[in-house]
Amino acid sequence: MKKPIKLVLAILLISLASCENAKVEKNIKMYSETWDEIINTGNLELINNTNFTDDITMVMSPENIVGIEAFKDYYSNFVTGFSDVKFTISDVFGQGDKIVKHWNFSGIHSGDFFGMPATGKSVNVEGVTLVKMKDGKIAQEQDFMDNMVFLQQLGIVSNPENVSIIDGLYKSFSAGDIPNVLSALDSNVVWNEAEGNAYADGNPYISPDAVLNGVFARVGADHEYFNLANIELHDMSNNQVLATLRYQGKLKKNGATFDAQVAHLYTLKDGKVIAFQQYVDTKKLADVNAK
């Protein structure tokens, strides 16, 4: 009698496991299809009590978002705040009533987003969501993502590495390592010399080669020496760095020396300088050139 009992128990366990797997697969299918429709087509009406429990909870700090209407209001910021949206679930798996998804969200910030006016900036972020299901409905979610990267992409906060990148650029310039300076520039960098400066005749210089030939080569040809002094770097919002410094140099043509006040404004993206604007005492530079 023991063998039949063991066989029955084994069959029962296999049957229960099969039912459990079927339940998990059903939850994952429902969950994935629901969010694909909500985000990629903007169908917020799917946030209802057919797909979500009445007390659907978004676990957040300092306060959770609870209830279908509050949940819908929260996600409306993503649907109306971004265009060209692409939401993909990279991986998803579950156990019991729990689901874990690894996702990617990309789009263009073209509308109001939690009170923030459109910036036109592109975002591409990844995250993980822990999910609890109840009776085939979505009952709780908790998102984990790199909010700092998201805010940097929106331009709300700057990449903390920006200042060190510009610091390295100046150190390379001082050492005469122009190739390394150029390597810090984006291939489509937009470089502008101060209006009234002699080198502004080529504004805007587009590309590192244009900067090399239109600015750096001319600076080297026109001066016995040209130094940057008293450099101070200031981290700005919107991935910008402001540098205040002085130009100290000596012209070849007349031997005149100068010590001029200068400011440089850099805009960076993905670790590269995409824009540069020079501000300088152009009168002082013009006066020494006229001697």
Secondary structure as UniProt FT lines:
FT   HELIX           2..41
FT   HELIX           44..46
FT   TURN            49..51
FT   STRAND          52..58
FT   STRAND          65..66
FT   HELIX           68..81
FT   STRAND          82..95
FT   TURN            96..97
FT   STRAND          98..109
FT   TURN            114..115
FT   STRAND          122..134
FT   TURN            135..136
FT   STRAND          137..145
FT   HELIX           147..154
FT   TURN            160..161
FT   HELIX           162..174
FT   TURN            175..176
FT   HELIX           178..183
FT   STRAND          185..192
FT   TURN            195..196
FT   HELIX           198..202
FT   STRAND          205..206
FT   HELIX           208..211
FT   HELIX           212..216
FT   HELIX           217..222
FT   STRAND          223..235
FT   TURN            238..239
FT   STRAND          240..251
FT   TURN            252..254
FT   STRAND          257..269
FT   TURN            270..271
FT   STRAND          272..280
FT   HELIX           282..290
//
